[in-house]
Amino acid sequence: VSVTQHFNTDSSMGRLTLNILLSFAQFERELISERITDKIAASRRKGKYMGGCPPLGYDVDKEKRKLVINPKEAELVRHIFDLYIRKKSLLEVTQVVNGEGYRTKLHSPDGRRWGGLLFKKTGIQQIINNVTYLGKVKYKGELYEGEHEAILSEEIFREAQTIMKQNYRPPGTSKRKKHLGILSQILYCQPCKKKMVYTYVKKGPRHYKYYVCQTAIKQGYDHC
């Protein structure tokens, strides 16, 4: 028996009333969701900034609600792309930029400090794949012209993407996945407190098997 509304689900009429109310409530929620989705899609197609932490190389103009270039960070983005094109290795780029004293973007939207940490290999990969640096916006696989200025030329970005595709190995193609160490993700690296994973290196006919910490994989042995 409902206390706030006058219907009783013990009767057929009460159950019908309840189902009608629930159907309209669900319809209202779905309608709101569709409107929000449509608004986001329309804004992305216009190339608008939709909030969140801006990528490295950009700051947010709060009055105009758009991305503006941060000159110092933009130079770092160009430096990362130049390194990747020359070295063709995400890990080597990570080691170089960390060794040169660079850190991830520092962001404090609500007074709390975010970023300002050592770069990881995955972070460098995200930078290389970010179409924002072309002055574009990506939404559901489609590219649209953004309201912000580009940091990179089309040629440099495409060259880095070509190298990325050449180095890419689809999941499951590596033979290493067929030989999982029984202590993988169980052992911890004592200096950096990260989990260790199993791997091996092949030299001639022999396989040398060992465990390595995730810090060494993502940032290089110098940071372990």
N, CA, C and O of each residue as an XYZ file, in Angstrom:
896
protein
N       0.860     -1.187      0.000
C       0.000      0.000      0.000
C       0.894      1.233      0.000
O       1.780      1.362      0.844
N       0.662      2.132     -0.939
C       1.446      3.355     -1.018
C       0.975      4.357      0.015
O      -0.226      4.556      0.192
N       1.922      4.989      0.701
C       1.589      5.988      1.718
C       1.357      7.353      1.065
O       0.471      8.102      1.479
N       2.159      7.672      0.042
C       2.087      9.018     -0.552
C       1.125      9.106     -1.726
O       0.720     10.204     -2.106
N       0.752      7.972     -2.307
C      -0.183      7.983     -3.441
C      -1.298      6.985     -3.153
O      -1.078      5.966     -2.498
N      -2.488      7.283     -3.645
C      -3.661      6.492     -3.274
C      -3.902      5.343     -4.257
O      -4.823      5.389     -5.072
N      -3.062      4.319     -4.164
C      -3.371      3.091     -4.905
C      -2.795      1.908     -4.136
O      -1.837      2.036     -3.374
N      -3.401      0.778     -4.357
C      -3.061     -0.438     -3.628
C      -2.749     -1.534     -4.641
O      -3.583     -1.865     -5.484
N      -1.547     -2.094     -4.556
C      -1.129     -3.099     -5.545
C      -1.748     -4.475     -5.267
O      -1.462     -5.432     -5.988
N      -2.584     -4.586     -4.242
C      -3.290     -5.847     -4.022
C      -4.417     -6.034     -5.025
O      -4.887     -7.152     -5.238
N      -4.853     -4.935     -5.644
C      -5.949     -5.017     -6.624
C      -5.398     -4.872     -8.029
O      -4.296     -4.360     -8.226
N      -6.172     -5.327     -9.004
C      -5.746     -5.239    -10.398
C      -5.626     -3.781    -10.844
O      -4.702     -3.434    -11.580
N      -6.557     -2.923    -10.404
C      -6.501     -1.513    -10.774
C      -5.257     -0.842    -10.177
O      -4.642      0.005    -10.825
N      -4.890     -1.211     -8.962
C      -3.694     -0.651     -8.329
C      -2.429     -1.040     -9.071
O      -1.537     -0.213     -9.259
N      -2.347     -2.318     -9.502
C      -1.181     -2.776    -10.245
C      -1.091     -2.077    -11.605
O      -0.001     -1.731    -12.060
N      -2.248     -1.872    -12.249
C      -2.276     -1.167    -13.527
C      -1.777      0.267    -13.345
O      -0.980      0.755    -14.146
N      -2.246      0.939    -12.294
C      -1.821      2.309    -12.016
C      -0.313      2.369    -11.786
O       0.366      3.260    -12.296
N       0.203      1.411    -11.013
C       1.634      1.378    -10.733
C       2.440      1.196    -12.019
O       3.428      1.897    -12.236
N       2.026      0.264    -12.867
C       2.741      0.015    -14.114
C       2.713      1.234    -15.034
O       3.700      1.531    -15.706
N       1.584      1.937    -15.063
C       1.493      3.151    -15.885
C       2.466      4.209    -15.362
O       3.175      4.844    -16.143
N       2.500      4.398    -14.047
C       3.413      5.383    -13.459
C       4.872      5.023    -13.738
O       5.685      5.889    -14.063
N       5.195      3.730    -13.607
C       6.570      3.293    -13.865
C       6.945      3.485    -15.329
O       8.075      3.870    -15.628
N       6.027      3.226    -16.235
C       6.291      3.388    -17.668
C       6.569      4.846    -18.006
O       7.487      5.148    -18.769
N       5.774      5.749    -17.437
C       5.987      7.170    -17.699
C       7.297      7.656    -17.068
O       7.987      8.500    -17.640
N       7.632      7.131    -15.910
C       8.898      7.511    -15.277
C      10.083      7.060    -16.121
O      11.044      7.808    -16.303
N      10.011      5.836    -16.634
C      11.069      5.333    -17.500
C      11.149      6.141    -18.789
O      12.243      6.454    -19.258
N       9.997      6.479    -19.363
C       9.943      7.280    -20.584
C      10.608      8.642    -20.354
O      11.349      9.131    -21.208
N      10.339      9.245    -19.199
C      10.911     10.562    -18.894
C      12.436     10.477    -18.767
O      13.153     11.341    -19.273
N      12.927      9.434    -18.090
C      14.379      9.266    -17.951
C      15.044      9.068    -19.310
O      16.083      9.669    -19.582
N      14.457      8.234    -20.162
C      15.025      7.986    -21.478
C      14.993      9.242    -22.343
O      15.917      9.495    -23.117
N      13.930     10.024    -22.208
C      13.803     11.255    -22.985
C      14.894     12.259    -22.582
O      15.508     12.900    -23.435
N      15.122     12.381    -21.271
C      16.177     13.271    -20.785
C      17.543     12.810    -21.289
O      18.362     13.622    -21.720
N      17.782     11.492    -21.230
C      19.048     10.935    -21.696
C      19.261     11.215    -23.181
O      20.361     11.585    -23.593
N      18.213     11.041    -23.985
C      18.323     11.293    -25.426
C      18.610     12.764    -25.715
O      19.396     13.085    -26.606
N      17.970     13.653    -24.961
C      18.199     15.083    -25.173
C      19.638     15.465    -24.846
O      20.266     16.235    -25.573
N      20.159     14.915    -23.733
C      21.545     15.200    -23.356
C      22.513     14.667    -24.411
O      23.464     15.347    -24.795
N      22.254     13.428    -24.877
C      23.109     12.824    -25.896
C      23.093     13.645    -27.180
O      24.139     13.868    -27.790
N      21.907     14.095    -27.591
C      21.785     14.901    -28.810
C      22.515     16.231    -28.663
O      23.141     16.704    -29.612
N      22.438     16.839    -27.470
C      23.108     18.118    -27.249
C      24.622     17.957    -27.291
O      25.329     18.786    -27.863
N      25.115     16.872    -26.673
C      26.563     16.603    -26.696
C      27.020     16.374    -28.128
O      28.047     16.906    -28.549
N      26.253     15.574    -28.884
C      26.613     15.286    -30.275
C      26.646     16.565    -31.103
O      27.564     16.762    -31.900
N      25.654     17.435    -30.923
C      25.606     18.691    -31.677
C      26.791     19.584    -31.322
O      27.378     20.224    -32.195
N      27.140     19.623    -30.032
C      28.274     20.453    -29.602
C      29.587     19.915    -30.145
O      30.457     20.687    -30.548
N      29.739     18.586    -30.158
C      30.971     17.989    -30.692
C      31.098     18.239    -32.187
O      32.194     18.489    -32.689
N      29.985     18.173    -32.893
C      30.029     18.431    -34.345
C      30.418     19.873    -34.645
O      30.994     20.159    -35.695
N      30.105     20.778    -33.727
C      30.503     22.180    -33.894
C      31.933     22.429    -33.425
O      32.451     23.539    -33.548
N      32.574     21.372    -32.878
C      33.958     21.495    -32.438
C      34.131     22.156    -31.098
O      35.197     22.704    -30.817
N      33.113     22.121    -30.260
C      33.165     22.798    -28.972
C      33.874     21.946    -27.921
O      33.872     20.716    -27.989
N      34.476     22.624    -26.954
C      35.098     21.974    -25.804
C      34.005     21.563    -24.825
O      33.159     22.380    -24.462
N      34.018     20.291    -24.392
C      32.934     19.758    -23.576
C      33.312     19.571    -22.110
O      32.644     18.828    -21.391
N      34.359     20.227    -21.667
C      34.736     20.143    -20.266
C      35.730     19.037    -19.986
O      36.142     18.303    -20.884
N      36.110     18.933    -18.716
C      37.097     17.948    -18.327
C      38.499     18.534    -18.353
O      38.692     19.710    -18.663
N      39.468     17.700    -18.024
C      40.861     18.142    -18.006
C      41.346     18.399    -19.430
O      41.269     17.497    -20.264
N      41.839     19.593    -19.737
C      42.332     19.855    -21.098
C      43.587     19.034    -21.373
O      44.344     18.750    -20.445
N      43.825     18.650    -22.613
C      45.020     17.867    -22.921
C      46.287     18.708    -22.794
O      46.230     19.937    -22.807
N      47.421     18.040    -22.673
C      48.704     18.718    -22.626
C      48.855     19.609    -23.856
O      48.630     19.168    -24.983
N      49.235     20.860    -23.633
C      49.385     21.798    -24.739
C      48.280     22.830    -24.814
O      48.371     23.797    -25.571
N      47.228     22.624    -24.021
C      46.082     23.539    -24.050
C      45.661     23.926    -22.633
O      45.846     23.170    -21.679
N      45.090     25.129    -22.527
C      44.398     25.583    -21.326
C      42.962     25.913    -21.728
O      42.618     25.906    -22.910
N      42.134     26.201    -20.731
C      40.732     26.498    -20.999
C      40.456     27.985    -20.780
O      40.745     28.524    -19.712
N      39.899     28.640    -21.792
C      39.406     30.007    -21.651
C      38.004     29.904    -21.060
O      37.056     29.545    -21.759
N      37.874     30.219    -19.770
C      36.610     30.001    -19.069
C      35.500     30.926    -19.572
O      34.324     30.567    -19.517
N      35.862     32.107    -20.058
C      34.846     33.029    -20.548
C      34.255     32.554    -21.878
O      33.038     32.560    -22.063
N      35.124     32.145    -22.795
C      34.672     31.692    -24.109
C      34.391     30.194    -24.156
O      33.837     29.688    -25.132
N      34.784     29.481    -23.078
C      34.591     28.031    -22.995
C      35.195     27.323    -24.214
O      34.519     26.569    -24.914
N      36.462     27.582    -24.443
C      37.169     26.939    -25.550
C      38.621     26.713    -25.153
O      39.123     27.327    -24.211
N      39.283     25.829    -25.876
C      40.685     25.530    -25.628
C      41.571     26.586    -26.267
O      41.338     27.007    -27.400
N      42.587     27.008    -25.532
C      43.581     27.946    -26.063
C      44.958     27.324    -25.860
O      45.172     26.583    -24.901
N      45.876     27.620    -26.750
C      47.201     26.999    -26.719
C      48.025     27.535    -25.548
O      48.095     28.741    -25.310
N      48.643     26.602    -24.827
C      49.638     26.931    -23.812
C      51.007     26.810    -24.486
O      51.459     25.693    -24.740
N      51.683     27.931    -24.785
C      52.911     27.892    -25.602
C      53.985     26.945    -25.061
O      54.604     26.206    -25.827
N      54.208     26.965    -23.734
C      55.252     26.120    -23.160
C      54.915     24.641    -23.314
O      55.771     23.840    -23.687
N      53.673     24.284    -23.028
C      53.260     22.883    -23.158
C      53.194     22.461    -24.623
O      53.474     21.308    -24.952
N      52.828     23.388    -25.498
C      52.762     23.070    -26.930
C      54.135     22.682    -27.460
O      54.246     21.796    -28.307
N      55.187     23.343    -26.963
C      56.543     22.979    -27.370
C      56.886     21.570    -26.916
O      57.564     20.832    -27.631
N      56.418     21.192    -25.728
C      56.646     19.833    -25.234
C      55.932     18.814    -26.111
O      56.484     17.752    -26.398
N      54.716     19.122    -26.540
C      53.972     18.208    -27.422
C      54.739     18.010    -28.727
O      54.889     16.881    -29.194
N      55.220     19.094    -29.313
C      56.009     18.981    -30.560
C      57.289     18.187    -30.322
O      57.713     17.406    -31.174
N      57.896     18.392    -29.163
C      59.118     17.658    -28.810
C      58.835     16.163    -28.703
O      59.634     15.351    -29.171
N      57.717     15.789    -28.098
C      57.344     14.375    -27.957
C      57.124     13.737    -29.326
O      57.597     12.628    -29.576
N      56.420     14.421    -30.200
C      56.201     13.878    -31.546
C      57.511     13.742    -32.312
O      57.721     12.751    -33.011
N      58.398     14.737    -32.184
C      59.694     14.675    -32.867
C      60.514     13.496    -32.353
O      61.147     12.788    -33.136
N      60.504     13.285    -31.033
C      61.230     12.154    -30.459
C      60.676     10.827    -30.951
O      61.429      9.910    -31.277
N      59.365     10.735    -31.000
C      58.748      9.459    -31.406
C      59.042      9.157    -32.876
O      59.284      8.005    -33.234
N      59.023     10.165    -33.715
C      59.313      9.955    -35.139
C      60.759      9.494    -35.322
O      61.047      8.685    -36.204
N      61.678     10.014    -34.480
C      63.092      9.649    -34.608
C      63.399      8.308    -33.947
O      64.142      7.502    -34.506
N      62.839      8.060    -32.770
C      63.191      6.860    -32.016
C      62.248      5.690    -32.269
O      62.635      4.534    -32.101
N      61.014      5.983    -32.673
C      60.029      4.939    -32.999
C      59.760      3.994    -31.825
O      59.467      2.816    -32.025
N      59.861      4.514    -30.614
C      59.644      3.693    -29.413
C      58.985      4.542    -28.341
O      59.511      5.589    -27.965
N      57.835      4.095    -27.847
C      57.141      4.823    -26.787
C      57.949      4.834    -25.496
O      58.001      5.851    -24.805
N      58.579      3.708    -25.166
C      59.342      3.620    -23.928
C      60.553      4.550    -23.962
O      60.856      5.212    -22.970
N      61.242      4.601    -25.098
C      62.415      5.481    -25.199
C      62.004      6.944    -25.089
O      62.699      7.737    -24.454
N      60.882      7.307    -25.701
C      60.385      8.675    -25.578
C      60.045      8.993    -24.129
O      60.356     10.076    -23.634
N      59.404      8.041    -23.450
C      59.058      8.218    -22.040
C      60.299      8.454    -21.196
O      60.313      9.338    -20.339
N      61.341      7.667    -21.433
C      62.576      7.810    -20.672
C      63.238      9.160    -20.927
O      63.760      9.782    -20.002
N      63.217      9.610    -22.170
C      63.868     10.880    -22.511
C      63.159     12.059    -21.862
O      63.803     12.896    -21.230
N      61.824     12.136    -22.013
C      61.093     13.295    -21.480
C      61.132     13.319    -19.947
O      61.192     14.392    -19.347
N      61.097     12.144    -19.314
C      61.226     12.102    -17.859
C      62.631     12.504    -17.431
O      62.815     13.206    -16.436
N      63.621     12.049    -18.198
C      65.006     12.403    -17.892
C      65.289     13.883    -18.063
O      66.156     14.434    -17.384
N      64.563     14.532    -18.964
C      64.737     15.968    -19.189
C      63.975     16.821    -18.175
O      64.020     18.050    -18.223
N      63.271     16.149    -17.254
C      62.591     16.872    -16.185
C      61.155     17.255    -16.478
O      60.544     17.977    -15.690
N      60.594     16.791    -17.595
C      59.201     17.116    -17.919
C      58.259     16.247    -17.100
O      58.594     15.122    -16.729
N      57.074     16.788    -16.822
C      56.054     16.063    -16.078
C      54.699     16.223    -16.766
O      54.533     17.078    -17.636
N      53.734     15.393    -16.368
C      52.401     15.455    -16.973
C      51.723     16.778    -16.618
O      52.159     17.495    -15.719
N      50.654     17.081    -17.340
C      49.966     18.357    -17.162
C      49.425     18.499    -15.746
O      48.814     17.579    -15.202
N      49.661     19.669    -15.161
C      49.163     19.966    -13.815
C      47.816     20.656    -13.941
O      47.688     21.675    -14.620
N      46.813     20.092    -13.280
C      45.437     20.577    -13.428
C      44.794     20.667    -12.053
O      44.825     19.698    -11.294
N      44.209     21.819    -11.720
C      43.560     22.008    -10.416
C      42.188     22.638    -10.605
O      42.015     23.822    -10.317
N      41.199     21.868    -11.085
C      39.878     22.448    -11.366
C      39.080     22.811    -10.125
O      38.336     23.792    -10.130
N      39.229     22.025     -9.057
C      38.419     22.256     -7.862
C      39.285     22.448     -6.618
O      38.858     22.163     -5.499
N      40.496     22.931     -6.830
C      41.405     23.146     -5.707
C      42.310     21.969     -5.424
O      43.344     22.119     -4.772
N      41.931     20.798     -5.909
C      42.771     19.615     -5.730
C      43.780     19.527     -6.869
O      43.478     19.886     -8.007
N      44.972     19.050     -6.556
C      46.049     18.978     -7.535
C      45.987     17.661     -8.305
O      45.957     16.583     -7.712
N      45.967     17.764     -9.622
C      45.981     16.586    -10.491
C      47.184     16.692    -11.425
O      47.502     17.776    -11.915
N      47.846     15.572    -11.669
C      48.957     15.570    -12.610
C      50.260     15.993    -11.963
O      50.431     15.892    -10.748
N      51.194     16.479    -12.808
C      52.521     16.841    -12.335
C      53.370     15.630    -11.996
O      54.274     15.715    -11.165
N      53.077     14.479    -12.648
C      53.757     13.219    -12.363
C      54.666     12.825    -13.515
O      54.665     13.457    -14.571
N      55.433     11.781    -13.297
C      56.264     11.234    -14.371
C      55.383     10.695    -15.494
O      54.301     10.161    -15.252
N      55.859     10.842    -16.709
C      55.135     10.288    -17.851
C      55.242      8.764    -17.841
O      56.242      8.195    -17.405
N      54.181      8.121    -18.333
C      54.178      6.683    -18.561
C      54.043      6.418    -20.051
O      53.658      7.292    -20.827
N      54.369      5.199    -20.425
C      54.301      4.833    -21.839
C      52.890      4.991    -22.393
O      52.709      5.411    -23.536
N      51.888      4.651    -21.576
C      50.501      4.773    -22.026
C      50.103      6.243    -22.218
O      49.321      6.573    -23.109
N      50.657      7.123    -21.362
C      50.370      8.548    -21.510
C      50.957      9.119    -22.793
O      50.325      9.939    -23.459
N      52.163      8.688    -23.136
C      52.785      9.125    -24.399
C      51.969      8.625    -25.576
O      51.797      9.340    -26.563
N      51.463      7.399    -25.480
C      50.639      6.834    -26.549
C      49.360      7.646    -26.741
O      48.945      7.887    -27.875
N      48.736      8.067    -25.650
C      47.529      8.886    -25.748
C      47.811     10.219    -26.430
O      46.993     10.712    -27.206
N      48.976     10.800    -26.138
C      49.352     12.058    -26.786
C      49.530     11.855    -28.284
O      49.052     12.663    -29.079
N      50.205     10.793    -28.672
C      50.454     10.524    -30.100
C      49.143     10.308    -30.851
O      49.042     10.663    -32.025
N      48.136      9.729    -30.191
C      46.869      9.413    -30.858
C      45.820     10.516    -30.746
O      44.715     10.363    -31.267
N      46.141     11.618    -30.079
C      45.145     12.653    -29.803
C      44.981     13.595    -31.000
O      45.896     14.344    -31.340
N      43.810     13.547    -31.631
C      43.554     14.382    -32.814
C      43.298     15.834    -32.442
O      43.187     16.686    -33.324
N      43.201     16.131    -31.144
C      43.011     17.513    -30.708
C      44.148     18.393    -31.204
O      43.947     19.574    -31.485
N      45.351     17.815    -31.312
C      46.523     18.591    -31.736
C      46.462     18.986    -33.207
O      47.269     19.795    -33.664
N      45.515     18.425    -33.947
C      45.291     18.824    -35.342
C      44.250     19.934    -35.445
O      43.930     20.390    -36.543
N      43.723     20.367    -34.299
C      42.654     21.359    -34.311
C      41.314     20.740    -34.640
O      40.414     21.407    -35.151
N      41.188     19.428    -34.335
C      39.961     18.716    -34.655
C      39.344     18.103    -33.400
O      39.969     18.046    -32.341
N      38.125     17.654    -33.546
C      37.380     16.995    -32.466
C      36.884     15.657    -32.992
O      36.375     15.574    -34.110
N      37.033     14.598    -32.178
C      36.594     13.262    -32.588
C      35.365     12.865    -31.807
O      35.332     12.967    -30.580
N      34.338     12.403    -32.536
C      33.113     11.946    -31.876
C      32.561     10.756    -32.634
O      32.206     10.862    -33.808
N      32.493      9.620    -31.950
C      31.992      8.366    -32.526
C      32.674      8.023    -33.847
O      32.025      7.663    -34.830
N      33.991      8.145    -33.842
C      34.784      7.753    -35.002
C      34.869      8.788    -36.113
O      35.601      8.586    -37.081
N      34.142      9.887    -36.000
C      34.150     10.937    -37.023
C      34.943     12.144    -36.534
O      34.917     12.472    -35.348
N      35.651     12.806    -37.458
C      36.429     13.990    -37.135
C      35.687     15.252    -37.577
O      35.118     15.311    -38.666
N      35.711     16.259    -36.699
C      35.077     17.541    -36.997
C      36.066     18.662    -36.691
O      36.922     18.526    -35.817
N      35.942     19.750    -37.406
C      36.797     20.904    -37.174
C      36.495     21.499    -35.801
O      35.337     21.764    -35.477
N      37.531     21.708    -34.996
C      37.352     22.245    -33.658
C      37.436     23.764    -33.630
O      37.883     24.391    -34.591
N      37.007     24.341    -32.530
C      37.094     25.783    -32.356
C      38.505     26.221    -31.960
O      38.833     27.404    -32.048
N      39.338     25.275    -31.525
C      40.687     25.598    -31.064
C      41.689     25.528    -32.209
O      41.412     24.957    -33.264
N      42.862     26.120    -31.982
C      43.932     26.109    -32.975
C      44.721     24.805    -32.905
O      44.773     24.148    -31.865
N      45.327     24.447    -34.019
C      46.139     23.233    -34.084
C      47.543     23.512    -33.551
O      48.052     24.627    -33.667
N      48.159     22.487    -32.965
C      49.549     22.568    -32.504
C      50.488     21.917    -33.506
O      51.626     22.353    -33.680
N      50.002     20.869    -34.165
C      50.832     20.106    -35.102
C      50.316     20.232    -36.524
O      49.147     20.540    -36.758
N      51.210     19.989    -37.462
C      50.798     19.921    -38.864
C      50.251     18.535    -39.161
O      50.522     17.577    -38.438
N      49.485     18.445    -40.222
C      48.905     17.163    -40.635
C      49.993     16.148    -40.961
O      49.843     14.966    -40.651
N      51.085     16.588    -41.578
C      52.154     15.684    -41.999
C      52.838     15.030    -40.797
O      53.073     13.822    -40.804
N      53.155     15.810    -39.772
C      53.834     15.262    -38.593
C      52.927     14.268    -37.871
O      53.376     13.198    -37.460
N      51.651     14.622    -37.717
C      50.722     13.736    -37.019
C      50.556     12.428    -37.777
O      50.572     11.359    -37.166
N      50.397     12.489    -39.090
C      50.210     11.273    -39.887
C      51.462     10.403    -39.868
O      51.363      9.176    -39.845
N      52.633     11.024    -39.877
C      53.878     10.244    -39.826
C      53.976      9.479    -38.515
O      54.371      8.313    -38.503
N      53.616     10.132    -37.403
C      53.629      9.452    -36.110
C      52.600      8.329    -36.074
O      52.867      7.272    -35.502
N      51.434      8.535    -36.672
C      50.408      7.501    -36.722
C      50.854      6.294    -37.542
O      50.532      5.154    -37.207
N      51.592      6.548    -38.609
C      52.110      5.452    -39.434
C      53.066      4.576    -38.636
O      53.003      3.348    -38.705
N      53.954      5.217    -37.875
C      54.892      4.468    -37.031
C      54.136      3.688    -35.968
O      54.478      2.542    -35.673
N      53.108      4.306    -35.389
C      52.306      3.641    -34.363
C      51.647      2.382    -34.923
O      51.625      1.348    -34.255
N      51.113      2.458    -36.135
C      50.470      1.296    -36.753
C      51.485      0.204    -37.058
O      51.175     -0.980    -36.923
N      52.688      0.582    -37.468
C      53.722     -0.408    -37.766
C      54.165     -1.145    -36.498
O      54.499     -2.328    -36.552
N      54.168     -0.452    -35.370
C      54.602     -1.062    -34.112
C      53.487     -1.809    -33.391
O      53.739     -2.535    -32.430
N      52.252     -1.629    -33.857
C      51.106     -2.213    -33.155
C      51.023     -3.712    -33.381
O      51.145     -4.197    -34.506
N      50.814     -4.432    -32.292
C      50.575     -5.880    -32.367
C      49.200     -6.165    -31.798
O      48.938     -5.839    -30.640
N      48.307     -6.769    -32.587
C      46.950     -7.054    -32.096
C      46.992     -7.935    -30.863
O      47.894     -8.762    -30.726
N      46.023     -7.772    -29.953
C      45.986     -8.609    -28.741
C      45.908    -10.091    -29.086
O      45.158    -10.500    -29.972
N      46.693    -10.881    -28.376
C      46.664    -12.330    -28.586
C      47.680    -12.837    -29.579
O      47.851    -14.047    -29.724
N      48.377    -11.912    -30.286
C      49.353    -12.359    -31.273
C      50.720    -12.611    -30.658
O      51.548    -13.307    -31.246
N      50.963    -12.050    -29.479
C      52.256    -12.242    -28.838
C      52.352    -13.640    -28.228
O      51.429    -14.097    -27.553
N      53.474    -14.312    -28.473
C      53.682    -15.650    -27.906
C      53.862    -15.596    -26.393
O      53.696    -16.604    -25.706
N      54.199    -14.424    -25.878
C      54.422    -14.305    -24.443
C      53.152    -14.590    -23.653
O      53.220    -15.042    -22.510
N      52.006    -14.334    -24.246
C      50.749    -14.542    -23.543
C      50.442    -16.026    -23.347
O      49.599    -16.386    -22.525
N      51.129    -16.885    -24.102
C      50.877    -18.310    -23.978
C      51.647    -18.921    -22.804
O      51.387    -20.058    -22.411
N      52.598    -18.159    -22.245
C      53.435    -18.694    -21.174
C      53.329    -17.756    -19.981
O      54.215    -16.932    -19.758
N      52.253    -17.875    -19.213
C      52.025    -16.994    -18.080
C      52.743    -17.536    -16.846
O      52.566    -18.699    -16.482
N      53.546    -16.698    -16.208
C      54.234    -17.118    -14.991
C      53.247    -17.273    -13.845
O      52.326    -16.468    -13.705
N      53.428    -18.294    -13.029
C      52.464    -18.557    -11.953
C      52.521    -17.484    -10.872
O      51.579    -17.351    -10.091
N      53.615    -16.714    -10.813
C      53.738    -15.654     -9.804
C      53.474    -14.271    -10.387
O      53.661    -13.264     -9.704
N      53.041    -14.218    -11.643
C      52.741    -12.925    -12.263
C      51.604    -12.236    -11.527
O      50.591    -12.866    -11.225
N      51.760    -10.936    -11.233
C      50.788    -10.117    -10.496
C      50.714    -10.483     -9.011
O      49.913     -9.917     -8.268
N      51.554    -11.433     -8.585
C      51.591    -11.808     -7.171
C      52.857    -11.244     -6.516
O      52.810    -10.694     -5.416
N      53.985    -11.392     -7.213
C      55.228    -10.808     -6.720
C      55.161     -9.283     -6.774
O      54.538     -8.709     -7.667
N      55.807     -8.639     -5.812
C      55.907     -7.174     -5.789
C      57.374     -6.769     -5.866
O      58.239     -7.403     -5.262
N      57.638     -5.715     -6.611
C      58.987     -5.170     -6.684
C      59.265     -4.402     -5.390
O      58.513     -3.492     -5.041
N      60.327     -4.756     -4.683
C      60.598     -4.160     -3.371
C      60.864     -2.645     -3.439
O      60.320     -1.911     -2.614
N      61.677     -2.147     -4.386
C      61.964     -0.696     -4.388
C      60.755      0.179     -4.712
O      60.552      1.201     -4.058
N      59.944     -0.200     -5.709
C      58.871      0.703     -6.150
C      57.474      0.207     -5.802
O      56.488      0.873     -6.118
N      57.373     -0.950     -5.156
C      56.099     -1.471     -4.646
C      55.074     -1.742     -5.755
O      53.871     -1.704     -5.498
N      55.525     -2.012     -6.961
C      54.634     -2.330     -8.071
C      54.600     -3.835     -8.307
O      55.554     -4.544     -7.987
N      53.492     -4.316     -8.871
C      53.395     -5.736     -9.181
C      54.365     -6.104    -10.302
O      54.680     -5.287    -11.168
N      54.827     -7.348    -10.264
C      55.756     -7.828    -11.284
C      55.027     -8.782    -12.224
O      54.141     -9.529    -11.809
N      55.413     -8.745    -13.493
C      54.797     -9.592    -14.506
C      55.865    -10.454    -15.162
O      57.051    -10.124    -15.164
N      55.415    -11.548    -15.706
C      56.312    -12.528    -16.311
C      56.648    -12.134    -17.748
O      55.786    -11.658    -18.487
N      57.895    -12.334    -18.132
C      58.290    -12.127    -19.522
C      59.524    -12.985    -19.799
O      60.005    -13.688    -18.910
N      60.031    -12.930    -21.015
C      61.253    -13.658    -21.345
C      61.907    -12.997    -22.549
O      61.268    -12.236    -23.278
N      63.154    -13.287    -22.745
C      63.878    -12.818    -23.922
C      64.536    -14.029    -24.581
O      65.039    -14.926    -23.903
N      64.522    -14.036    -25.904
C      65.093    -15.169    -26.648
C      66.436    -14.769    -27.231
O      66.535    -13.808    -27.994
N      67.463    -15.513    -26.865
C      68.799    -15.294    -27.406
C      69.295    -16.606    -27.984
O      69.676    -17.524    -27.257
N      69.281    -16.673    -29.308
C      69.639    -17.925    -29.963
C      68.575    -18.969    -29.709
O      67.386    -18.675    -29.836
N      68.966    -20.173    -29.356
C      67.972    -21.227    -29.108
C      67.385    -21.191    -27.698
O      66.456    -21.940    -27.398
N      67.917    -20.328    -26.832
C      67.506    -20.358    -25.430
C      66.526    -19.229    -25.106
O      66.584    -18.143    -25.682
N      65.631    -19.522    -24.172
C      64.702    -18.536    -23.634
C      65.106    -18.222    -22.188
O      65.214    -19.123    -21.356
N      65.326    -16.944    -21.903
C      65.652    -16.512    -20.543
C      64.397    -15.917    -19.930
O      63.926    -14.861    -20.351
N      63.862    -16.603    -18.934
C      62.582    -16.206    -18.339
C      62.827    -15.431    -17.051
O      63.723    -15.765    -16.275
N      62.029    -14.400    -16.832
C      62.206    -13.588    -15.621
C      60.940    -12.781    -15.350
O      60.036    -12.711    -16.183
N      60.898    -12.178    -14.174
C      59.806    -11.277    -13.801
C      60.348     -9.846    -13.792
O      61.496     -9.608    -13.415
N      59.518     -8.913    -14.206
C      59.936     -7.518    -14.272
C      58.819     -6.649    -13.700
O      57.640     -6.949    -13.889
N      59.182     -5.578    -13.006
C      58.162     -4.718    -12.396
C      57.518     -3.823    -13.458
O      58.124     -3.530    -14.488
N      56.305     -3.404    -13.197
C      55.554     -2.610    -14.175
C      56.116     -1.210    -14.332
O      55.921     -0.587    -15.376
N      56.807     -0.700    -13.329
C      57.447      0.606    -13.472
C      58.508      0.561    -14.563
O      58.610      1.475    -15.382
N      59.299     -0.514    -14.566
C      60.343     -0.659    -15.581
C      59.751     -0.761    -16.981
O      60.327     -0.255    -17.943
N      58.581     -1.427    -17.093
C      57.934     -1.566    -18.395
C      57.393     -0.236    -18.887
O      57.545      0.099    -20.062
N      56.754      0.537    -17.989
C      56.075      1.752    -18.393
C      56.970      2.985    -18.446
O      56.738      3.893    -19.244
N      58.021      3.014    -17.570
C      58.851      4.211    -17.471
C      60.332      3.936    -17.648
O      61.127      4.874    -17.711
N      60.719      2.669    -17.729
C      62.130      2.340    -17.870
C      62.745      1.945    -16.545
O      62.226      2.282    -15.480
N      63.873      1.218    -16.619
C      64.516      0.696    -15.410
C      65.067      1.817    -14.525
O      65.214      1.633    -13.317
N      65.371      2.967    -15.112
C      65.956      4.072    -14.327
C      65.006      4.563    -13.237
O      65.453      5.136    -12.244
N      63.697      4.344    -13.410
C      62.721      4.862    -12.453
C      62.258      3.811    -11.459
O      61.391      4.081    -10.627
N      62.822      2.628    -11.537
C      62.491      1.582    -10.563
C      63.418      1.719     -9.359
O      63.318      0.940     -8.411
